[in-house]
């Protein structure tokens, strides 16, 4: 996990269950970097359920995997920072697994709605939001986690779309909820890039 000052603000970090689970993991032999890598496994399972085993049950499995992926994202930082298990490679493991997990799920969503290009576009723009954020950090600014379609928003939207899509697929055999989510992820990610770049430019002008 990376710098304490550049962590994404997450309300669940202050909850008792999260603190207890993170403390238990910190006392084990599991490392924060391993937790980060496990998030890719959950994303891959969710992506396969979404794109290649599309069914109401598969969509429910995908929704569960998205939440497990986010749980890993929460716990890796807590184990590293609050648990005192930070490593020199923590920043690397904090960023790269996220980009891989995002891409797996968003690309799979595009395939699930029979518009692969929309999934690839959404994945590209999602990675670009992270690039803009990290670039701001490299320019000496605090990393900007604003939305409207930051990672937690993308994953929340995907989770809701999977739950609604499961009911829709069961009753109507259609995929409108999934298609809407795929489009919103792409559009929202593009808007997020714009809002972050605009804010970054304003801050750099102030510094100059």
N, C-alpha and C positions, 0 to 999 in steps of 0.2 A: 504494500500500500504506500501511496506517495505522501507528500507533505501534508501535515495536519492542517495548515492554513488554507489548503486548496482542496479540501474535501467537500463533496456535494452535501448541502444541508438536507438531512433526512430526519423527519420527525420521529420515525420508529426507533432511531438510535437511542432515544431517551426512555424508551419503554422498559419495564421490568423484565419482560420475557426475553427481549433482545440482549439486555445486559447479562442476564443469567446464562443464556445460551453462548454468548461470546466468551464469558468467563470460563465456562466449562471447556470450550474449544481451546482457549488460551492455555489451560492446564494440561491439555493433551499434546500428542506429538504432531498434530496437524498444524501446518504452517499457513499463514495468510495467502501465500502464493498458490498453495494447493487448492485452497477454497476458491480462489479466482479461476483456476483452471477447471474446477468442477462445474463452474457456471456454464462453460462451453458445452459440457456433456448434457446438461439439462436443456440448453438451447437447441442442441442437435436433435435430441429426442423430440422436443416440441416441434421442430421444423419438419422432421420426418412424419410426425402425426398429422401435421397441417397439410403438407404438400403431397404425400404419397399414401397416406391412409385416411384420406378425407372422409369423415363420418361424424355423426354427433358425438360418439365416444372419443374419436380422435381429437375433435375440437376441445372437448373437456380436458383431455390429457394435455393438449397444448397449453391451455390456460393454466393448468397446474404447473407445468414446466416453466412457463414464464415467471410465475410467482416464486418458484424455487430458484430460478436464475437470479431474481432480484434479491432473494434472501441471501444468496452467496455474496452478491455485491454489497449487501449491508454488513455481513459478518466479517468479510475479509478485512475491511478497514477497522472494524471494532477490535478484532483480534490483534491487528497490527499496532494500532495506536493505544487504545485502552488496555490491551493485553500485553503491551510492551514487547511485541515480537516483530517489529519493523526490520526490514532487510534492505541492503543497498539496491536490490533489484525490485523492490516493492512497487515503485512507480511504473516500471515496465509492465509488471504483471497486473497492475491496476487498470492500465489503459488497453493493452492489446486484447486480452480476453473479452473485454466489453465490445470492442469493435467487431470481433469475430462472432460473438453471440448475437449482436444486433443484426449483422448481415445475414446470418443463417435464418433467423426468424422472419425478417422483412422480405428477403428473397423468396422464401417458402410461401409467404403470404401472397406474393404476386403470382406464383405458380398455382396456388390454390384457387385463385379467381380467374385463371386462364389468361392472365396478362403478365407474363414473366417480365416484360420491360418495365412495368410499373413497380414490381418488386425490386428490380435492380436499380431503378431510379431512386426509390425510397431509401435503399441501403446506401447508395452513393451519397445522398444528401444527409443521411444520418451520420455517416462518417465525417462529412464535411462540417457538421455542427461541432463535433469533437475537435476537429482540426482547428477551427476558428477559436474555440475555447482555449486549447493548449497554446496556440500561437499568441494569444493575448498574454498568457502566463509567461511565455518566453520573451515577450516585450516588456516585462516588468510590471504587468498589471495583475490584479487578482483574477483568477479564472472565473469566467462568467457562465453560470449555470442556468441562466434565464431561458424561458420557453419562447413561444407557446408549445413547442414540441421537443422538449429535452427528453433524455432517455426515460425518466420515470413516466412522462406523459405518453411516450410512444408505447411503452409496455402496458400501461393502464388501458390505453385504447385497444391494444391488441387483445388483452385479456377480456375486456367487455365484448369486443367483436366476436371472440371465440365462443363466449357464453351465449350471446344472442344468435350467433351463427349456428350453434348446435341445435337450438330450438327451431330456427328457420329451416335448416336442412332437414330436420326430422318432419316438420309439418308441411313444408312447401317444396322441399328439394332445391331451393334457390340459395344464392350466395351473396345477396345484396349487402348484408352487414359486413362481410369480409371485404367486398369490393370497396365499400365506402371507407373502411379503415385503411386499406392500402392507399387510396387516393389521399386521405387526410394526412397520413404519415408523410407522404412525399411533399404535399403542399405545406404542411405545418413545419417540416424540417427546413424547407427552403426559406420560409418566413423567419424561422429561428436563426438561420445563418445571417439573414438581413438584419435582424434586431441586434444580434451580437456584434456584427461588424460595425454597425452604426454607433453602438455604445462604445466600442473599442476605439473607433476613430475620434470620437468626442473626447475621450479620456487622454488619448495620445496628443491631441491638440492642446489640451489643458496643460499637460506636462511640458510641451514644447514651448 
